[in-house]
Amino acid sequence: MIRVVLSLGLVALLAACGAEGAPVAPEPEPETPPPGLSISGTASVGISSR
Protein backbone atom coordinates (compact mmCIF):
# COMPACT_ATOMS: atom_id res chain seq x y z
CA MET A 1 0.00 0.00 0.00
CA ILE A 2 2.83 2.38 0.82
CA ARG A 3 4.34 1.79 -2.64
CA VAL A 4 1.10 2.85 -4.30
CA VAL A 5 0.96 6.05 -2.26
CA LEU A 6 4.62 6.87 -2.99
CA SER A 7 4.17 6.11 -6.69
CA LEU A 8 1.13 8.37 -6.94
CA GLY A 9 2.98 11.10 -5.05
CA LEU A 10 5.92 10.85 -7.44
CA VAL A 11 3.63 11.01 -10.46
CA ALA A 12 1.83 14.06 -9.01
CA LEU A 13 5.17 15.76 -8.34
CA LEU A 14 6.41 15.15 -11.87
CA ALA A 15 3.12 16.31 -13.39
CA ALA A 16 3.34 19.62 -11.51
CA CYS A 17 6.92 20.50 -12.47
CA GLY A 18 6.38 21.78 -16.01
CA ALA A 19 6.41 18.60 -18.05
CA GLU A 20 5.24 20.53 -21.16
CA GLY A 21 8.67 22.10 -21.63
CA ALA A 22 10.62 25.14 -20.59
CA PRO A 23 8.60 28.12 -19.34
CA VAL A 24 7.95 30.88 -21.88
CA ALA A 25 7.43 34.52 -20.94
CA PRO A 26 4.12 36.03 -22.13
CA GLU A 27 4.18 38.62 -24.89
CA PRO A 28 3.84 42.23 -23.70
CA GLU A 29 0.44 43.81 -24.18
CA PRO A 30 0.27 46.37 -27.01
CA GLU A 31 0.02 50.01 -26.01
CA THR A 32 -3.47 51.37 -26.11
CA PRO A 33 -3.95 54.10 -28.71
CA PRO A 34 -5.00 57.57 -27.57
CA PRO A 35 -8.73 58.20 -27.72
CA GLY A 36 -9.99 59.38 -31.11
CA LEU A 37 -12.01 62.26 -29.70
CA SER A 38 -10.99 65.90 -29.97
CA ILE A 39 -13.02 68.95 -28.93
CA SER A 40 -12.26 72.49 -30.06
CA GLY A 41 -14.10 75.80 -30.18
CA THR A 42 -14.66 79.06 -28.34
CA ALA A 43 -17.09 80.26 -25.71
CA SER A 44 -17.87 83.72 -24.42
CA VAL A 45 -20.14 85.20 -21.81
CA GLY A 46 -21.36 88.79 -21.62
CA ILE A 47 -21.78 91.60 -24.10
CA SER A 48 -19.79 91.38 -27.31
CA SER A 49 -18.96 94.46 -29.43
CA ARG A 50 -18.61 92.53 -32.66
C-alpha positions in Angstrom: 0.0 0.0 0.0 2.8 2.4 0.8 4.3 1.8 -2.6 1.1 2.9 -4.3 1.0 6.1 -2.3 4.6 6.9 -3.0 4.2 6.1 -6.7 1.1 8.4 -6.9 3.0 11.1 -5.0 5.9 10.8 -7.4 3.6 11.0 -10.5 1.8 14.1 -9.0 5.2 15.8 -8.3 6.4 15.1 -11.9 3.1 16.3 -13.4 3.3 19.6 -11.5 6.9 20.5 -12.5 6.4 21.8 -16.0 6.4 18.6 -18.0 5.2 20.5 -21.2 8.7 22.1 -21.6 10.6 25.1 -20.6 8.6 28.1 -19.3 7.9 30.9 -21.9 7.4 34.5 -20.9 4.1 36.0 -22.1 4.2 38.6 -24.9 3.8 42.2 -23.7 0.4 43.8 -24.2 0.3 46.4 -27.0 0.0 50.0 -26.0 -3.5 51.4 -26.1 -4.0 54.1 -28.7 -5.0 57.6 -27.6 -8.7 58.2 -27.7 -10.0 59.4 -31.1 -12.0 62.3 -29.7 -11.0 65.9 -30.0 -13.0 69.0 -28.9 -12.3 72.5 -30.1 -14.1 75.8 -30.2 -14.7 79.1 -28.3 -17.1 80.3 -25.7 -17.9 83.7 -24.4 -20.1 85.2 -21.8 -21.4 88.8 -21.6 -21.8 91.6 -24.1 -19.8 91.4 -27.3 -19.0 94.5 -29.4 -18.6 92.5 -32.7 
